[in-house]
Amino acid sequence: MSRIAVHMEIEGTAQCPAQVMLAAALGCEELGITNKLLAQSVFGLWMTSPLLEVQLKPHHRPYAVRVAWSKLLDKHSHGNELEKLSDEPMTTLRRNVFFSRRDEEKIKDPRILELLYEEARHNVLLGRYVMEPSQSIMLGGIQARIELGPYNSHTHTTSYFRENQFRFLPAHVAKSSSWSWLPISQRSSAEVRLLEQFKRVPTTATTKKLMRKYLEFCWGLPFYGAAYFHGQVEQPVRGLMSLMQQKDLPVLIAVNERGIFVIDQIECTLLLGLKYEEFSWEYAKPSNVNDPECLPCIFLQFGAVENGIAATKLMQIFSRQAAMVDALITHFIEQDKRRKESGADADQAAGGLADNTYVETNPIKNNGIGVLSNKFARLTLATFDDEGRCIGQTGSLSISY
């Protein structure tokens, strides 16, 4: 984020709704936004902490949400008692999860684009926008050019980028260099490649163009603009010792207008990404509400091809935030249904000549190779044939089938 703090004096703060507070924040001189009406659609007020992130609805009262924060943590967070006790949320200005990416691509206002760039950069550096290391380094080079200005051979050396690589690269990319303890850098090291990318940026490129270039790449990521939720999934058992020591894998669940994406937050790689037309889902409450270890979950059912044979897969994601995931998925699916119905009506009114179809390529592969691929081998799944018979199951799913 831009890390700009805005001080506001609002009468009746305790009763002030998020919509009024958002308008007041966007009107502050520190942000320098001229097209405030557009900005109110692009951005929203969020209350966030390491344990929970919530976009406030227009009628929500931020003060009341803050007062109830400890109860929200008890219901929706995976933190332990000490983490929940010390948790201190912040009210932040962030991209509205309901704002269309296609509408975002049409924005020309430089200050709004700058704020969107700051948020995209934050998600890249945090490892939420997962991508190949070479792509992270490419974006790091653009960021360096924006922040450092044109290349200076005396200042911008390999040692400089070695010391500052965490400023421009996600931690898992910066750490990936072999022999990182050596006082010299290998040609394949992150800092050397980052410097090369930085030097490739044309000296004539303006900050405005570079920020848009950065955003254009991020717009192509399937999970761009998503809301993120914390969850966990079972890992496949590899042997007897694995069975005895197996722990669930912590994951991030990203939901946006395109679909749902399950991300390994330790290795910063995609485990499963599905567009809405590719899956069905069901929210399940815990079977024992008195057992804190019994979590709500989301079941995902989707098609796959194994050895040339069509099959159906079932995956279970455990999360105290499952109800929030379910609500957001429902919203986007109903929104898409309304959009298609209005498009059909427009097509009928135009005598079948209207063309509102927008076909988007899917960058996610099913071969398990690369960061942006579905990795079925790393997931605990139940498998069904075309007649609905269960032909394979692992983990807790084997108990159900």
C-alpha positions as CSV (number, residue, x, y, z in Angstrom):
1,M,0.0,0.0,0.0
2,S,1.0,3.7,-0.2
3,R,1.2,3.8,3.7
4,I,-0.3,7.3,3.6
5,A,-2.1,8.0,6.9
6,V,-5.1,10.3,6.7
7,H,-6.4,12.1,9.8
8,M,-10.1,12.9,9.7
9,E,-12.4,14.6,12.2
10,I,-15.9,13.3,11.7
11,E,-18.8,14.3,13.8
12,G,-20.7,11.4,15.4
13,T,-17.9,8.9,14.6
14,A,-19.5,6.1,16.5
15,Q,-22.6,6.3,14.2
16,C,-20.8,7.2,11.0
17,P,-21.4,4.6,8.2
18,A,-18.6,3.4,6.1
19,Q,-20.0,5.1,3.0
20,V,-19.7,8.6,4.6
21,M,-16.2,7.8,6.0
22,L,-15.0,6.5,2.6
23,A,-16.2,9.7,0.9
24,A,-14.4,11.8,3.6
25,A,-11.2,9.9,3.2
26,L,-11.2,10.2,-0.6
27,G,-11.8,13.9,-0.2
28,C,-8.6,14.4,1.9
29,E,-5.9,16.5,0.3
30,E,-3.2,14.0,1.2
31,L,-4.6,11.5,-1.4
32,G,-4.9,14.1,-4.1
33,I,-7.8,12.5,-5.9
34,T,-9.7,14.7,-8.3
35,N,-12.3,12.2,-9.7
36,K,-13.9,11.4,-6.3
37,L,-17.1,9.9,-7.7
38,L,-15.2,7.3,-9.7
39,A,-12.9,6.6,-6.7
40,Q,-15.9,5.8,-4.5
41,S,-16.7,2.9,-6.9
42,V,-13.1,1.7,-7.3
43,F,-12.2,1.7,-3.6
44,G,-13.8,0.5,-0.3
45,L,-13.1,0.7,3.4
46,W,-11.6,-2.4,4.9
47,M,-10.8,-3.4,8.4
48,T,-7.8,-5.6,8.3
49,S,-5.3,-7.4,10.6
50,P,-3.0,-10.4,10.2
51,L,-5.9,-12.6,11.4
52,L,-8.9,-11.2,9.5
53,E,-9.7,-8.9,6.5
54,V,-13.2,-7.5,6.0
55,Q,-14.5,-5.1,3.4
56,L,-17.1,-3.0,5.1
57,K,-20.5,-2.6,3.4
58,P,-21.7,1.0,2.9
59,H,-24.1,0.8,5.9
60,H,-21.5,-0.8,8.3
61,R,-20.3,1.5,11.0
62,P,-16.5,1.1,11.3
63,Y,-16.6,2.0,15.0
64,A,-19.1,-0.7,15.8
65,V,-17.1,-3.2,13.8
66,R,-14.0,-2.3,15.8
67,V,-15.8,-2.7,19.1
68,A,-17.0,-6.2,17.9
69,W,-13.6,-7.2,16.5
70,S,-12.8,-9.7,19.3
71,K,-16.1,-11.5,18.7
72,L,-15.4,-11.6,14.9
73,L,-12.0,-13.1,15.6
74,D,-13.5,-15.8,17.8
75,K,-15.9,-16.7,15.0
76,H,-13.8,-16.3,11.9
77,S,-10.0,-16.3,12.7
78,H,-7.6,-19.2,13.0
79,G,-5.4,-17.3,15.6
80,N,-4.6,-18.6,19.0
81,E,-5.8,-16.8,22.2
82,L,-2.6,-14.7,22.5
83,E,-2.7,-13.7,18.8
84,K,-6.3,-12.7,19.1
85,L,-5.7,-10.7,22.3
86,S,-2.9,-8.7,20.8
87,D,-4.6,-8.2,17.4
88,E,-5.0,-4.6,16.4
89,P,-7.0,-4.0,13.2
90,M,-6.6,-1.0,10.9
91,T,-9.2,0.8,8.8
92,T,-7.6,0.9,5.3
93,L,-8.5,2.2,1.9
94,R,-8.3,-0.7,-0.6
95,R,-9.6,-1.8,-3.9
96,N,-13.3,-2.7,-3.9
97,V,-13.5,-6.5,-4.4
98,F,-16.8,-5.9,-6.3
99,F,-15.3,-3.5,-8.8
100,S,-15.0,-5.0,-12.3
101,R,-11.5,-5.5,-13.7
102,R,-12.7,-4.7,-17.1
103,D,-13.9,-1.3,-15.8
104,E,-10.6,-0.8,-14.0
105,E,-8.7,-1.2,-17.3
106,K,-10.7,1.8,-18.7
107,I,-9.5,4.2,-15.9
108,K,-7.4,7.1,-17.0
109,D,-7.2,9.1,-13.8
110,P,-3.4,9.0,-12.9
111,R,-3.9,9.2,-9.1
112,I,-6.4,6.4,-9.0
113,L,-4.1,4.3,-11.1
114,E,-1.2,5.1,-8.7
115,L,-3.2,3.9,-5.7
116,L,-4.1,0.7,-7.6
117,Y,-0.5,0.2,-8.5
118,E,0.5,0.6,-4.8
119,E,-2.0,-2.1,-3.8
120,A,-0.9,-4.4,-6.6
121,R,2.8,-4.0,-5.7
122,H,1.9,-4.7,-2.1
123,N,0.2,-8.0,-3.1
124,V,3.1,-9.0,-5.3
125,L,5.7,-8.4,-2.6
126,L,3.5,-10.2,0.0
127,G,3.5,-13.2,-2.3
128,R,-0.3,-13.2,-2.7
129,Y,-0.1,-12.6,-6.4
130,V,1.8,-15.8,-7.2
131,M,3.8,-16.0,-10.4
132,E,7.0,-17.4,-11.8
133,P,10.2,-16.0,-10.2
134,S,11.3,-14.5,-13.5
135,Q,8.0,-12.5,-13.6
136,S,8.5,-11.3,-10.0
137,I,12.0,-10.0,-11.0
138,M,10.5,-8.3,-14.1
139,L,8.0,-6.5,-12.0
140,G,10.8,-5.7,-9.4
141,G,12.8,-4.0,-12.2
142,I,9.8,-1.8,-13.1
143,Q,9.2,-1.0,-9.4
144,A,12.9,-0.1,-9.0
145,R,12.8,2.2,-12.0
146,I,9.7,4.0,-10.6
147,E,11.3,4.5,-7.1
148,L,14.9,5.0,-8.0
149,G,14.7,6.8,-11.3
150,P,17.0,6.1,-14.3
151,Y,19.9,3.7,-14.0
152,N,23.1,5.1,-12.4
153,S,26.1,2.9,-12.8
154,H,27.7,4.4,-9.7
155,T,24.8,4.0,-7.4
156,H,22.8,1.1,-8.7
157,T,25.3,-1.8,-8.4
158,T,24.8,-5.4,-7.8
159,S,25.7,-5.0,-4.1
160,Y,23.0,-2.3,-3.8
161,F,20.3,-4.6,-5.1
162,R,21.7,-7.4,-3.0
163,E,21.1,-5.3,0.1
164,N,17.8,-4.0,-1.1
165,Q,16.3,-7.0,-2.9
166,F,13.5,-7.5,-0.3
167,R,12.3,-4.0,-1.2
168,F,11.6,-5.1,-4.7
169,L,11.1,-8.8,-4.6
170,P,8.8,-11.2,-2.7
171,A,10.7,-12.9,0.1
172,H,10.5,-16.4,-1.4
173,V,12.1,-15.1,-4.6
174,A,14.8,-13.0,-2.9
175,K,15.7,-16.0,-0.6
176,S,15.9,-18.4,-3.5
177,S,19.4,-17.5,-4.5
178,S,21.9,-20.3,-3.9
179,W,25.0,-19.5,-1.9
180,S,23.4,-16.3,-0.7
181,W,25.9,-16.1,2.2
182,L,28.8,-15.5,-0.2
183,P,30.0,-11.8,-0.5
184,I,29.8,-12.1,-4.3
185,S,26.7,-12.6,-6.5
186,Q,26.3,-15.3,-9.1
187,R,24.9,-14.4,-12.6
188,S,21.7,-16.4,-11.8
189,S,21.2,-14.7,-8.4
190,A,18.1,-12.6,-7.8
191,E,20.0,-9.4,-7.3
192,V,21.9,-9.7,-10.6
193,R,18.7,-10.5,-12.6
194,L,16.9,-7.7,-10.8
195,L,19.6,-5.2,-11.8
196,E,19.5,-6.5,-15.4
197,Q,15.7,-5.9,-15.5
198,F,16.1,-2.5,-14.0
199,K,18.7,-1.5,-16.7
200,R,16.4,-2.7,-19.5
201,V,13.7,-0.2,-18.6
202,P,13.9,2.6,-21.2
203,T,15.2,5.9,-19.9
204,T,12.3,7.7,-21.6
205,A,9.6,5.7,-19.8
206,T,7.5,7.9,-17.5
207,T,6.3,6.9,-14.1
208,K,2.7,7.0,-15.3
209,K,3.4,4.5,-18.1
210,L,5.5,2.2,-15.9
211,M,2.7,2.0,-13.3
212,R,0.2,1.2,-16.0
213,K,2.6,-1.4,-17.4
214,Y,2.9,-3.0,-14.0
215,L,-0.9,-3.0,-13.6
216,E,-1.5,-4.5,-17.0
217,F,0.6,-7.5,-16.1
218,C,-1.3,-7.9,-12.8
219,W,-4.6,-7.6,-14.5
220,G,-3.7,-10.7,-16.4
221,L,-3.3,-12.7,-13.2
222,P,-6.5,-14.8,-12.6
223,F,-6.7,-13.8,-8.9
224,Y,-6.2,-10.1,-9.4
225,G,-8.4,-8.0,-7.0
226,A,-9.4,-11.0,-5.0
227,A,-10.5,-11.0,-1.3
228,Y,-8.2,-13.4,0.6
229,F,-9.3,-15.8,3.3
230,H,-7.3,-18.1,5.6
231,G,-7.9,-21.9,5.5
232,Q,-6.3,-25.3,5.5
233,V,-6.4,-28.4,3.4
234,E,-5.3,-32.0,4.0
235,Q,-2.2,-33.2,2.4
236,P,-1.9,-36.6,0.7
237,V,-0.4,-39.3,2.9
238,R,2.9,-40.6,1.5
239,G,3.6,-43.3,4.0
240,L,3.2,-44.6,7.6
241,M,5.3,-41.9,9.1
242,S,3.5,-39.3,7.1
243,L,0.2,-40.6,8.4
244,M,1.4,-40.2,12.0
245,Q,2.9,-36.8,11.6
246,Q,0.6,-35.3,8.9
247,K,-0.6,-31.7,9.5
248,D,-3.0,-29.7,7.4
249,L,-1.4,-27.3,5.0
250,P,-2.3,-23.6,5.6
251,V,-3.6,-22.0,2.4
252,L,-5.0,-18.7,1.2
253,I,-8.4,-18.8,-0.5
254,A,-8.7,-16.1,-3.1
255,V,-12.1,-15.2,-4.4
256,N,-12.9,-12.6,-7.1
257,E,-15.2,-12.1,-10.1
258,R,-13.4,-14.8,-12.1
259,G,-13.4,-17.7,-9.6
260,I,-11.8,-19.3,-6.6
261,F,-8.1,-20.0,-6.1
262,V,-6.3,-22.0,-3.4
263,I,-2.8,-20.9,-2.8
264,D,0.0,-22.5,-0.8
265,Q,1.1,-19.5,1.3
266,I,4.3,-21.2,2.4
267,E,5.7,-22.0,-1.1
268,C,3.7,-19.2,-2.8
269,T,2.3,-21.4,-5.5
270,L,-1.2,-22.1,-6.9
271,L,-2.7,-25.4,-5.8
272,L,-6.1,-25.1,-7.5
273,G,-7.7,-22.4,-9.6
274,L,-11.2,-22.7,-11.0
275,K,-13.5,-20.4,-12.9
276,Y,-17.1,-20.3,-11.8
277,E,-18.3,-22.2,-14.8
278,E,-15.9,-25.0,-13.9
279,F,-17.1,-26.0,-10.5
280,S,-20.0,-26.4,-8.1
281,W,-19.6,-25.8,-4.4
282,E,-21.3,-26.4,-1.0
283,Y,-20.8,-24.8,2.4
284,A,-20.9,-27.2,5.3
285,K,-21.2,-26.2,9.0
286,P,-19.1,-28.1,11.5
287,S,-20.6,-31.4,12.6
288,N,-19.8,-30.6,16.2
289,V,-20.2,-26.9,17.0
290,N,-18.8,-27.5,20.6
291,D,-15.5,-28.9,19.2
292,P,-13.1,-26.0,18.4
293,E,-11.1,-28.3,16.2
294,C,-14.1,-29.1,14.1
295,L,-14.1,-26.4,11.4
296,P,-16.7,-25.3,8.8
297,C,-15.6,-26.2,5.2
298,I,-16.2,-25.5,1.6
299,F,-16.6,-28.5,-0.8
300,L,-15.5,-27.9,-4.4
301,Q,-16.6,-30.3,-7.2
302,F,-15.0,-30.0,-10.6
303,G,-14.2,-32.0,-13.7
304,A,-10.8,-33.4,-14.6
305,V,-9.2,-35.7,-17.2
306,E,-7.0,-38.5,-15.9
307,N,-5.3,-40.9,-18.4
308,G,-7.7,-39.7,-21.1
309,I,-10.7,-40.5,-19.0
310,A,-13.2,-37.8,-17.7
311,A,-13.7,-37.8,-14.0
312,T,-15.1,-35.6,-11.3
313,K,-13.0,-34.5,-8.3
314,L,-14.2,-33.4,-4.9
315,M,-12.0,-31.2,-2.6
316,Q,-12.6,-30.1,1.0
317,I,-11.2,-26.8,2.3
318,F,-11.5,-26.2,6.0
319,S,-11.8,-22.6,7.2
320,R,-13.4,-20.5,10.0
321,Q,-14.0,-18.0,7.2
322,A,-15.9,-20.6,5.0
323,A,-19.2,-18.7,5.4
324,M,-17.6,-15.5,4.1
325,V,-16.2,-17.5,1.2
326,D,-19.6,-19.0,0.4
327,A,-21.3,-15.5,0.5
328,L,-18.8,-14.0,-1.9
329,I,-19.0,-16.9,-4.3
330,T,-22.8,-16.7,-4.2
331,H,-22.6,-12.9,-5.0
332,F,-20.4,-13.3,-8.0
333,I,-22.3,-16.2,-9.5
334,E,-25.6,-14.4,-9.1
335,Q,-24.0,-11.3,-10.6
336,D,-22.8,-13.3,-13.6
337,K,-26.2,-14.8,-14.0
338,R,-27.8,-11.3,-14.1
339,R,-25.2,-10.1,-16.6
340,K,-25.9,-13.0,-18.9
341,E,-29.7,-12.5,-18.7
342,S,-29.4,-8.8,-19.5
343,G,-27.0,-9.7,-22.3
344,A,-29.6,-12.1,-23.7
345,D,-32.3,-9.5,-23.5
346,A,-30.1,-7.0,-25.3
347,D,-29.3,-9.6,-28.0
348,Q,-33.0,-10.3,-28.5
349,A,-33.9,-6.6,-28.6
350,A,-31.2,-6.1,-31.3
351,G,-32.7,-9.0,-33.4
352,G,-29.8,-11.3,-32.5
353,L,-27.1,-8.9,-33.7
354,A,-25.7,-7.8,-30.4
355,D,-22.4,-9.2,-29.4
356,N,-21.7,-8.8,-25.7
357,T,-19.7,-12.0,-25.5
358,Y,-16.3,-11.6,-23.8
359,V,-14.1,-14.8,-23.9
360,E,-11.2,-14.7,-21.5
361,T,-8.2,-17.0,-21.8
362,N,-7.4,-19.1,-18.8
363,P,-3.7,-19.0,-17.8
364,I,-4.1,-21.9,-15.4
365,K,-2.9,-25.2,-16.7
366,N,-3.8,-28.7,-15.5
367,N,-0.4,-30.3,-16.0
368,G,1.0,-29.5,-12.6
369,I,4.0,-27.8,-14.0
370,G,4.8,-24.2,-13.1
371,V,3.4,-21.8,-10.5
372,L,0.1,-21.2,-12.3
373,S,-1.1,-24.8,-12.7
374,N,-3.5,-27.0,-10.8
375,K,-1.5,-29.5,-8.7
376,F,-3.9,-32.4,-8.1
377,A,-1.0,-34.6,-6.8
378,R,-0.6,-32.3,-3.8
379,L,-4.3,-32.3,-2.9
380,T,-6.5,-34.8,-1.0
381,L,-9.3,-35.5,-3.4
382,A,-12.2,-37.9,-3.9
383,T,-12.7,-39.1,-7.5
384,F,-15.9,-40.1,-9.2
385,D,-16.5,-41.7,-12.6
386,D,-19.1,-40.5,-15.1
387,E,-21.8,-42.5,-13.4
388,G,-21.2,-40.9,-10.1
389,R,-19.4,-43.9,-8.5
390,C,-16.6,-43.1,-6.1
391,I,-13.4,-44.7,-7.6
392,G,-10.9,-43.2,-5.3
393,Q,-10.7,-41.2,-2.0
394,T,-8.1,-40.1,0.5
395,G,-7.9,-38.3,3.8
396,S,-11.1,-37.6,5.7
397,L,-13.0,-37.9,2.4
398,S,-12.4,-41.6,2.6
399,I,-14.6,-41.7,5.7
400,S,-17.5,-40.2,3.8
401,Y,-17.3,-42.4,0.7
